[in-house]
Amino acid sequence: MFMRTTLVFLLAVPLWAQSSLSLREAVRLAIRENKAIAGTTAGARASEARIAQAHAGMLPKINYSESFARSDNPVFVFGSLLTQHQFGVENFSIGPLNRPDFLNNFQSQVTVDQPIYDAGQTRNAVKSAELAQKMSVEEQRRIQMEVISLAARAYYVAVLAAENLKAATQAVRSAEADLKRADAVRAAGMSTDVDVLSIRVHLAAVTEQRIDRAADVDIAKAALNDALGLPLDTSHTLTTPLAALDLPELALEAIEGSASAERPEARQTHLATSLAQTQAAVARGAMLPQVGFRGAFEADRQRFVTRGGTNWLAAVSLRWNLFNGSADKARIAETGHLVKRAEFDEQRTDSAIRLQVRRAFAGLKAAQQRIQVATAAVAQAEESLRITQNRYEAGMNNVTDLLRTETAVLESRTRYLAAIHDQRIAATMLELAAGSLNADSEVLD
């Protein structure tokens, strides 16, 4: 009894390990496991941290320093005695004044620097950081869309491989039935061994195709696991059927307009233009004056805690870059050219996006038309095969007609499956081109 229970358990383990997987579940799994998406998420968080860094430009900078010095330099000794509040009448003597003894000075200092006006440098730095953060978000969205499209294509390839295997298996069964039918016709004296041999050759050919299709299934499932970030040998039961999508009427102009506004690449190039313009403003701001405040508190002591004095300082300073070798003018000219380049890149990207939309739109329309043609072809080929088989049994058709119609059925079914596969891929690529592909898109149903 124990051995029987153990055997049942061991046989059931592979069944438990093989879980069902829909296309939408595969997409969500790919998003969760993909390392490129994780990398862009980290990049977006880094961009947020850079915004906080930029905001700090107008906040006060407070520093504390501690130093120790020992010297018999006359100027050092004279100044240190003053700051230590230890200068006396005896220090005016010519001998000690020219040749003083060594003196220790422990100095503690706290400084506060506060920008008052920085010619918009901090404001522009914050804007640049915010634009960079938005660009990183668009990059994250672009990579996520690409991951979704790759997962969808890998899933459809696996499903198509499985359907092609079913078609090849059905062709083998049909050839085996034809072989029995030929044996019966030959036994009735209505044909020769040539017919039987011809069908055996056809059976061998479709059997080879079934073997190839089985290998295609194994490779396609391994490729799907690779796209999902799973071990290649992970077993799944793919539950989303390879069925034609029922899509509404699509307007090319509306999709192009949406893509021009929604595609991550379009938004990135627009943000890049704004960033270049901000950098140009930074370059121009370098020519403007800057005003700052500095406060300091200082304690100087001969010993670490005794014989010392304190002093403080408050100052407002003006800094104006009047001339630095024309570097600022060159920087302004450079950023102006970079703005123009960014604008040209934006125009070129918009044209490329619209071309991708038209290519995907044309591919979808062609695939839908091919589905209609292939559906009729499959029906016609199957009916032709039925009639030919009946006529062959009645001795009214030869084996060549039978094999030709068998081949036509397999080819028409293969073309039909390929058309559906291409339609689903084209619908996914159209949403990708339009910038609307996400984990909740209807094309993933």
Buried (B, 14 or more C-beta within 10 A) or exposed (E): EEEEEEEEEEEEEEEEEEEEBBBBBBBBBBBEBBEEBEEBBEBBEEBBEBBEEBBEBBEEEEEEEEEEEEBEEEEBBBBBBBBBEBBEEEBEEEEBEEEBEEBBBBBBBBBBBBBEEBBBBBBBBBBBBBBBBBBBBBBBBBBBBBBBBBBBBBBBBBBBBBBBBBBBBBBBEBBBEBBEBBBEBBEEEBBEEEBBEBBBEBBEBBBEBBEEBBEBBEEBBBBBBEBBBBEEEBEBEBBBEBEBBEBEEEEEEEBBBBBBBBBBBBBBBBBBBBBBBBBBBBBBBBBEEBBBBBBBBBBBBBEEEEBBBEEEEEEEEEEEEEEEEEEBBEBBEEBBEBBEEBBEBBEEBBEEBBEBBBBBBEBBBBBBEBBEEBBEBBEEBBEBBEBBBEBBBEEEBBBEBBBBBBBBBBBBBBBBBBBBBBBBBBBBBBBBBBBBBBBEBEBBE
